[in-house]
């Protein structure tokens, strides 16, 4: 991903992140990475040649399960099978990195040493958007 060109936009019930891919010679070739989060718990990760869906299932106040599904164009060639396997391997690697980050953040939040502060409006507008949606649901329920 080209982080300098990374864009995050929000809409009423979803947020959208976009980045051109840095190099056309990698697993995904030329194109863009598109990431959608849809209220309340669904994500679409779109890269050239595949769609990945993620559904976050809450399991408690401090736990969740993420269900992954992959969708590819119909192609039974050996090359396509190899690309799919490489895509899943890469996805597993990224998910393990994300899991480690999330667990570290949760440990930090639970440590008692974290003091809340403002979100960075340039890089955390989707986090703010999620918080506002959650806040509106709580208000509507009288919580």
C-alpha positions as CSV (number, residue, x, y, z in Angstrom):
1,X,0.0,0.0,0.0
2,X,1.1,3.5,-0.7
3,X,0.4,5.0,2.8
4,X,1.1,8.6,1.6
5,X,-1.9,8.2,-0.8
6,X,-4.1,6.4,1.7
7,X,-7.6,7.9,1.9
8,X,-10.3,7.3,4.5
9,X,-13.8,8.6,3.9
10,X,-17.0,8.1,6.0
11,X,-20.7,8.0,5.0
12,X,-23.8,7.5,6.9
13,X,-23.5,3.7,7.6
14,X,-20.0,2.9,6.3
15,X,-16.5,4.0,6.0
16,X,-14.2,3.5,3.0
17,X,-10.4,3.3,2.8
18,X,-8.5,3.4,-0.5
19,X,-4.9,3.1,-1.5
20,X,-3.1,2.5,-4.8
21,X,-0.8,-0.5,-4.6
22,X,2.8,0.5,-4.4
23,X,4.2,-2.0,-7.0
24,X,2.6,-3.7,-9.9
25,X,5.0,-6.6,-9.7
26,X,3.7,-8.1,-6.5
27,X,1.0,-10.7,-5.8
28,X,-1.9,-8.3,-6.8
29,X,-0.3,-6.6,-9.8
30,X,-1.5,-3.1,-10.7
31,X,-4.6,-1.7,-9.1
32,X,-6.0,-0.4,-5.9
33,X,-6.8,-1.7,-2.4
34,X,-10.3,-0.9,-1.3
35,X,-11.6,-1.5,2.2
36,X,-15.1,-0.9,3.3
37,X,-16.5,-1.2,6.8
38,X,-20.3,-1.4,7.1
39,X,-22.2,-0.8,10.3
40,X,-22.2,-2.7,12.6
41,X,-19.8,-5.5,12.0
42,X,-19.0,-6.3,8.3
43,X,-15.9,-5.5,6.2
44,X,-15.1,-5.9,2.5
45,X,-11.4,-6.1,1.5
46,X,-11.1,-5.8,-2.2
47,X,-7.8,-6.3,-4.0
48,X,-7.3,-7.1,-7.7
49,X,-8.6,-10.6,-8.3
50,X,-10.4,-11.1,-5.0
51,X,-13.0,-10.1,-2.5
52,X,-12.6,-10.9,1.2
53,X,-15.4,-10.5,3.6
54,X,-14.9,-10.2,7.4
55,X,-17.7,-10.4,9.9
56,X,-16.9,-9.5,13.5
57,X,-18.9,-11.6,16.0
58,X,-18.8,-10.2,19.6
59,X,-18.1,-12.9,22.2
60,X,-17.9,-10.7,25.3
61,X,-16.8,-7.2,26.4
62,X,-13.2,-8.1,25.6
63,X,-13.4,-10.8,23.0
64,X,-14.6,-11.3,19.4
65,X,-14.4,-13.8,16.6
66,X,-13.7,-12.7,13.0
67,X,-15.2,-14.9,10.2
68,X,-13.3,-14.7,6.9
69,X,-14.6,-15.6,3.5
70,X,-12.8,-15.3,0.2
71,X,-14.2,-14.9,-3.3
72,X,-12.3,-15.2,-6.5
73,X,-13.0,-15.1,-10.2
74,X,-13.8,-18.5,-11.8
75,X,-10.4,-19.8,-13.0
76,X,-9.3,-23.4,-12.5
77,X,-5.8,-23.0,-13.8
78,X,-2.8,-24.0,-11.7
79,X,-1.6,-20.4,-11.8
80,X,-5.0,-19.2,-10.3
81,X,-4.8,-21.9,-7.6
82,X,-1.3,-20.7,-6.7
83,X,-2.4,-17.1,-6.6
84,X,-5.3,-18.0,-4.3
85,X,-3.0,-19.9,-2.0
86,X,-0.5,-17.0,-1.9
87,X,-3.4,-14.6,-1.2
88,X,-4.6,-16.6,1.7
89,X,-1.1,-17.1,3.1
90,X,-0.6,-13.3,2.9
91,X,-4.0,-12.6,4.5
92,X,-3.1,-15.0,7.4
93,X,0.1,-13.1,7.9
94,X,-1.6,-9.7,7.9
95,X,-4.4,-11.0,10.2
96,X,-1.8,-12.3,12.7
97,X,-0.1,-8.9,12.7
98,X,-3.5,-7.2,13.2
99,X,-4.4,-9.6,16.0
100,X,-1.1,-8.9,17.8
101,X,-1.7,-5.2,17.5
102,X,-5.3,-5.5,18.8
103,X,-4.3,-7.6,21.8
104,X,-1.5,-5.2,22.7
105,X,-3.9,-2.3,22.5
106,X,-6.4,-4.1,24.7
107,X,-3.7,-4.9,27.3
108,X,-2.7,-1.3,27.3
109,X,-6.3,0.0,27.7
110,X,-6.8,-2.5,30.5
111,X,-3.6,-1.6,32.3
112,X,-5.0,1.5,34.0
113,X,-2.1,3.6,32.6
114,X,-3.9,4.8,29.5
115,X,-5.4,8.2,29.5
116,X,-7.9,8.9,26.7
117,X,-7.2,11.8,24.4
118,X,-8.3,13.2,21.1
119,X,-8.3,11.2,17.9
120,X,-6.2,12.3,15.0
121,X,-8.7,13.8,12.5
122,X,-6.5,13.0,9.5
123,X,-5.9,9.4,10.4
124,X,-8.6,8.3,12.8
125,X,-11.8,9.8,11.3
126,X,-13.2,6.3,10.7
127,X,-12.7,5.4,14.4
128,X,-14.5,8.6,15.3
129,X,-17.3,7.7,12.9
130,X,-17.7,4.3,14.5
131,X,-17.8,5.9,18.0
132,X,-20.5,8.3,16.8
133,X,-22.6,5.6,15.3
134,X,-22.3,3.5,18.5
135,X,-23.1,6.6,20.6
136,X,-26.3,7.3,18.5
137,X,-27.5,3.7,19.0
138,X,-27.0,3.9,22.8
139,X,-28.8,7.2,22.9
140,X,-31.7,5.8,20.9
141,X,-31.9,2.8,23.3
142,X,-31.9,5.1,26.3
143,X,-28.6,3.7,27.6
